């Protein structure tokens, strides 16, 4: 068995797409002759926006997990770990002096991000594991992008190691970057870090073609060493749950919602549908800002929508499978063509029609069109959104196309080629 060290901040009991991606990849790597060693942060010192203890049961026995302590800079913001802001304050729209101050501090004094408090401990442990196990391949995955700096230092100390940098999201082009009020100096320091990683890694992985194009513009030669390996789904997660079409027409959104996700067009359409005396349920599973809750409540009847707080992964999949339509919203940002959320591929696995709000020429829209699994509309294209909903109301559908190309088991084949 060949050996690879995967350096990831997010790992069970943390949850979310970042956890799922490498938890599932590590599960299937041994089938292709690779033994995975995981280096992550000790949960006692971690700053997770959300946790899911059930995911710990999914860690393969073949995987060796090493955990280190870290300096948790988010403690300055809140000692209550349940209040750790997701995506590094991306969903924090507190415009009080305190809220603005914390975002400014985050963007200018914690570059590239506050989770860099893990780096010193992780680097020492990584060097120890590499020497003891004779490892010649490492993977660093981000966000948090501070994790890529660990790979940068390992590469500097051990030039012969092959370093694969996995970018699940943009770095300085992320849709919430401006919320940190970066100064000219801070912005350029961040860009310098980003370019050093792109220049020095041996191989680069991104989750979409548009993200590959975006990063290739930053450093010459990046495109030639970049492989697109999308997020995916694990077929075994769907084995014991059957897809059904509920008796009440239901639109389900799973995941965190922020003010970067426009919903006004959809809510206006549903308000109109409601006046036609048609019954439906709009369901959100995850965090929804209070002002969005009020916006929805002002337009829709109380019994036509529900908000379910964050839930464990198996329950989230159950909600996806027990719906008429799955709602996907891409953040409204100049780089949003490259955004494909992790849950999108689990949406595909559910074989339910997808109503996508976002760029009609984006990567997510292209995949939806290629698979004949719904439609993507601009955020305020009320006429087309309404037609889509009325068509599905009249005749609910299930998609028959096989989506196995996006299964983690198949995607690992591409990963293995990057490690060679």
C-alpha positions in Angstrom: 0.0 0.0 0.0 1.2 3.5 -0.9 0.8 6.2 1.8 -0.7 9.6 1.6 -1.0 12.2 4.4 -4.2 14.3 4.2 -4.1 17.6 6.2 -7.6 18.8 6.8 -9.0 21.1 9.5 -12.5 19.8 9.0 -13.0 16.1 10.1 -15.6 14.4 12.3 -17.1 15.5 14.6 -17.1 18.6 12.4 -19.7 18.5 9.6 -20.4 20.0 6.3 -19.2 19.5 2.7 -15.5 19.8 3.6 -15.8 16.9 6.0 -17.8 14.8 3.6 -15.3 15.2 0.7 -12.3 13.7 2.5 -14.1 11.4 4.8 -15.5 9.6 1.7 -12.3 9.8 -0.3 -10.3 8.2 2.5 -13.0 5.5 2.6 -12.3 4.4 -1.0 -8.6 5.1 -1.3 -7.5 1.6 0.0 -9.4 0.0 -2.9 -6.9 1.7 -5.2 -3.8 0.8 -3.2 -3.5 3.9 -1.0 -3.4 4.0 2.8 -4.7 7.3 4.1 -3.3 9.1 7.2 -5.4 12.0 8.4 -3.9 15.0 10.3 -6.6 17.2 11.8 -7.4 19.3 14.9 -8.4 18.0 18.2 -12.2 18.7 18.7 -11.4 20.3 22.1 -9.4 23.0 20.4 -11.4 23.2 17.1 -13.7 25.9 15.9 -16.5 24.1 14.0 -19.5 26.0 12.9 -21.5 22.8 13.3 -20.9 19.2 14.5 -22.4 15.8 13.7 -21.2 13.0 16.0 -22.8 10.3 13.9 -20.1 11.0 11.2 -17.4 9.6 13.6 -18.9 6.2 13.1 -18.1 6.5 9.3 -14.3 6.9 9.8 -12.9 3.8 8.1 -10.9 1.4 10.3 -8.1 1.5 7.8 -7.6 5.3 8.3 -5.1 6.4 10.9 -6.2 9.7 12.4 -3.8 12.1 14.2 -5.1 15.1 16.1 -3.3 18.1 17.6 -4.2 21.0 19.7 -4.6 24.5 18.3 -4.9 28.1 19.3 -8.6 28.9 19.0 -8.7 32.6 18.0 -12.5 32.5 17.7 -12.6 32.5 21.5 -12.0 36.2 21.3 -15.4 36.4 19.5 -17.3 34.0 21.6 -16.5 31.4 24.3 -19.7 29.6 23.3 -18.6 27.2 20.5 -22.2 26.9 19.3 -21.9 30.5 18.2 -18.8 30.1 15.9 -19.7 31.9 12.7 -19.8 29.7 9.6 -17.6 30.5 6.7 -15.5 32.9 8.8 -18.3 35.5 9.5 -19.9 35.1 6.1 -23.3 34.8 7.7 -22.7 37.5 10.3 -24.6 40.6 9.2 -24.3 42.4 12.5 -23.7 46.0 11.5 -23.2 47.2 15.0 -19.8 48.6 16.0 -18.9 45.3 17.6 -20.0 43.3 14.5 -18.0 45.5 12.1 -15.0 45.5 14.4 -14.8 41.7 14.6 -15.1 41.4 10.8 -12.4 44.0 10.3 -10.1 42.2 12.8 -10.8 38.9 11.1 -9.9 40.3 7.7 -6.8 42.3 8.7 -5.1 40.6 11.7 -5.8 37.0 11.0 -4.5 36.4 7.4 -5.6 34.2 5.7 -8.0 33.2 8.5 -8.3 32.7 12.3 -7.9 29.0 12.1 -4.2 29.5 11.4 -3.8 29.0 15.1 -3.6 25.3 14.2 -0.7 25.6 11.8 2.2 25.5 14.2 1.0 22.3 15.9 -0.1 20.7 12.6 3.3 21.4 10.9 5.3 19.7 13.7 3.0 16.7 13.7 3.0 16.4 9.9 6.8 16.3 9.8 6.8 13.7 12.5 4.3 11.5 10.6 6.1 11.9 7.3 9.4 10.8 8.8 8.0 7.9 10.8 5.8 6.5 8.1 8.0 7.2 5.1 5.3 9.3 3.4 6.1 10.9 0.0 2.6 12.3 -0.8 0.6 14.9 1.0 -2.7 16.6 0.4 -3.8 19.9 2.0 -7.5 20.8 1.6 -9.1 24.2 2.1 -10.9 26.3 3.3 -9.7 27.2 5.8 -7.0 28.4 3.4 -4.5 28.7 6.2 -4.2 24.9 5.9 -2.5 25.4 2.5 0.3 27.2 4.3 1.1 24.0 6.2 1.7 22.3 2.8 3.8 25.3 1.7 6.1 24.8 4.7 6.3 21.1 4.4 7.3 21.5 0.8 10.0 23.9 1.8 11.4 21.6 4.4 11.1 18.4 2.3 11.3 19.3 -1.4 11.0 15.7 -2.5 7.5 15.3 -1.1 4.7 15.6 -3.7 2.2 18.2 -2.5 -1.3 18.2 -3.8 -3.3 21.3 -2.9 -7.1 20.9 -2.9 -9.2 24.1 -3.3 -12.9 23.5 -2.5 -13.6 27.3 -2.7 -11.9 30.4 -4.1 -9.5 32.1 -1.7 -9.3 35.9 -2.3 -12.3 35.8 -4.7 -14.7 34.1 -2.2 -18.1 35.8 -2.3 -17.9 37.1 1.3 -14.3 38.4 1.1 -15.3 42.1 1.2 -17.2 41.7 4.4 -13.9 41.6 6.2 -13.0 45.2 5.1 -9.5 44.2 4.0 -7.0 47.1 3.7 -4.8 47.4 0.6 -1.9 45.9 2.6 -4.0 43.0 4.0 -5.5 42.2 0.6 -2.0 42.0 -1.0 -0.6 39.9 1.8 -3.5 37.4 1.3 -2.9 37.4 -2.5 0.8 36.8 -1.9 0.1 33.7 0.2 -2.4 32.5 -2.4 0.1 32.9 -5.3 2.9 31.1 -3.3 0.6 28.1 -2.8 -0.4 28.0 -6.4 3.2 28.3 -7.6 4.8 25.8 -5.3 2.3 22.9 -5.1 3.1 20.0 -7.4 -0.6 19.4 -8.3 -3.7 21.4 -7.8 -7.2 20.1 -7.4 -10.4 22.2 -7.8 -14.1 21.3 -7.6 -15.2 23.0 -10.9 -14.0 24.1 -14.3 -14.7 27.8 -13.5 -12.6 27.7 -10.3 -9.8 26.1 -12.3 -10.0 29.0 -14.8 -10.1 31.6 -12.0 -7.0 30.2 -10.3 -5.1 29.7 -13.5 -5.2 33.5 -14.1 -3.2 34.2 -11.0 0.0 32.2 -11.6 1.5 31.2 -15.0 1.5 27.5 -15.5 -1.2 26.7 -12.9 -3.7 25.4 -15.5 -1.4 22.7 -16.7 -1.1 21.1 -13.2 -4.7 21.5 -12.2 -7.3 18.6 -12.1 -11.0 19.1 -11.6 -12.4 16.6 -9.1 -15.9 17.7 -8.1 -17.5 17.0 -4.8 -19.8 14.0 -4.9 -22.0 11.6 -3.0 -21.6 8.3 -1.4 -24.0 5.7 -2.8 -24.1 3.9 0.6 -25.7 6.9 2.2 -28.8 6.3 0.1 -29.1 2.6 0.4 -31.6 2.4 3.2 -33.7 5.5 2.5 -36.2 5.4 -0.3 -37.1 8.5 -2.4 -40.8 9.4 -2.3 -43.0 12.1 -3.7 -44.9 13.7 -0.8 -48.6 14.2 -1.0 -48.2 17.9 -0.4 -46.0 19.6 -3.0 -42.8 20.4 -1.2 -39.7 22.5 -2.1 -36.7 21.8 0.1 -33.5 23.7 0.6 -30.8 22.0 2.7 -27.9 24.0 4.1 -27.0 27.4 5.4 -28.7 30.5 4.0 -27.2 34.0 4.1 -28.0 37.4 2.7 -25.7 36.6 -0.3 -28.4 34.1 -1.4 -31.3 36.1 -3.0 -34.7 34.6 -2.4 -37.0 37.6 -3.1 -37.9 36.3 -6.6 -38.8 32.9 -5.4 -40.9 34.2 -2.4 -42.8 36.5 -4.7 -43.6 33.6 -7.1 -44.8 31.4 -4.2 -46.9 34.3 -2.9 -48.6 34.5 -6.2 -49.0 30.7 -6.4 -50.6 30.8 -2.9 -53.1 33.3 -4.2 -54.1 30.8 -6.9 -55.3 28.6 -4.0 -52.5 26.1 -4.7 -51.0 24.4 -1.6 -47.3 23.8 -1.1 -44.7 23.6 1.6 -41.4 25.6 1.4 -38.9 23.8 3.7 -35.5 25.1 4.9 -33.2 22.6 6.6 -30.4 24.6 8.2 -29.5 28.1 9.4 -31.7 30.9 8.1 -31.1 34.6 9.2 -33.8 36.2 11.3 -34.5 38.9 8.7 -35.0 36.2 6.0 -37.4 34.3 8.3 -39.4 37.5 8.7 -39.3 38.2 4.9 -40.7 34.7 4.3 -43.3 35.0 7.1 -44.5 38.3 5.7 -45.2 36.9 2.3 -46.3 33.3 2.9 -48.9 31.7 5.2 -47.6 30.1 8.4 -48.6 26.6 7.3 -46.9 26.9 3.9 -43.3 27.1 5.1 -41.1 25.5 7.8 -37.6 26.1 9.1 -35.8 23.1 10.6 -32.5 23.9 12.4 -29.3 22.1 11.5 -29.7 18.4 11.6 -27.4 15.3 11.3 -26.3 14.2 7.8 -28.6 11.1 7.6 -31.7 13.2 8.5 -30.6 15.9 5.9 -30.6 13.2 3.2 -34.0 11.9 4.3 -35.4 15.5 3.9 -33.8 15.6 0.4 -35.4 12.3 -0.6 -38.8 13.2 0.8 -39.5 16.3 -1.3 -41.0 17.2 -4.7 -38.4 19.7 -5.7 -34.9 20.5 -4.3 -34.0 24.2 -4.1 -30.4 25.2 -4.9 -29.3 28.8 -4.5 -25.9 30.1 -5.7 -24.6 33.2 -3.8 -24.9 36.4 -5.8 -21.3 37.3 -6.5 -19.0 38.1 -9.5 -17.3 34.7 -9.2 -20.5 32.6 -8.6 -20.2 30.8 -11.9 -17.5 28.6 -10.2 -19.6 27.8 -7.1 -20.9 24.3 -6.8 -21.8 23.4 -3.3 -21.1 20.0 -1.8 -24.8 19.2 -1.2 -25.5 19.7 -4.9 -24.2 16.3 -5.7 -26.3 14.7 -3.0 -29.2 16.6 -4.7 -28.3 14.8 -7.9 -28.2 11.4 -6.2 -31.7 12.0 -4.9 -33.0 12.1 -8.5 -35.4 14.9 -7.8 -36.0 17.9 -10.0 -33.6 20.8 -9.0 -34.8 24.4 -9.0 -31.5 26.4 -9.2 -31.3 30.1 -8.7 -28.0 31.5 -9.9 -26.0 32.2 -13.1 -27.6 30.5 -16.0 -24.2 29.9 -17.6 -22.5 28.7 -14.4 -21.0 25.2 -13.7 -24.0 24.1 -11.6 -26.4 25.1 -14.4 -24.4 23.2 -16.9 -24.4 20.0 -14.9 -28.2 20.3 -14.2 -28.8 20.8 -18.0 -26.5 17.9 -19.0 -28.3 15.5 -16.6 -31.8 16.8 -17.4 -32.4 17.3 -13.7 -34.2 20.6 -13.4 -33.5 24.1 -14.5 -31.4 27.1 -13.5 -32.9 30.6 -13.5 -31.6 34.1 -12.7 -32.7 35.2 -9.2 -35.5 37.4 -10.3 -36.8 35.7 -13.5 -40.2 35.4 -12.0 -42.0 34.3 -15.1 -39.7 31.2 -15.7 -39.5 30.3 -12.0 -43.3 30.4 -11.8 -43.7 28.2 -14.9 -41.2 25.6 -13.5 -43.1 25.4 -10.2 -46.5 25.2 -11.8 -45.3 22.5 -14.1 -43.9 20.4 -11.2 -47.1 21.0 -9.2 -49.1 19.6 -12.1 -46.9 16.6 -12.6 -44.3 15.7 -10.0 -41.3 13.8 -11.5 -38.4 11.5 -10.6 -35.2 11.5 -12.7 -34.1 8.2 -14.0 -30.6 9.0 -15.2 -27.7 7.3 -13.5 -25.5 9.8 -11.6 -22.6 7.4 -10.7 -20.0 9.6 -12.4 -20.3 11.8 -9.3 -20.0 9.1 -6.7 -17.0 9.4 -4.4 -16.0 5.8 -5.3 -15.6 6.8 -9.0 -14.1 10.3 -8.2 -11.3 8.6 -6.2 -9.9 7.2 -9.5 -9.1 10.8 -10.5 -7.6 11.5 -7.1 -5.3 8.5 -7.3 -4.0 9.7 -10.7 -3.1 13.0 -9.0 -1.1 11.2 -6.3 1.0 9.1 -8.8 
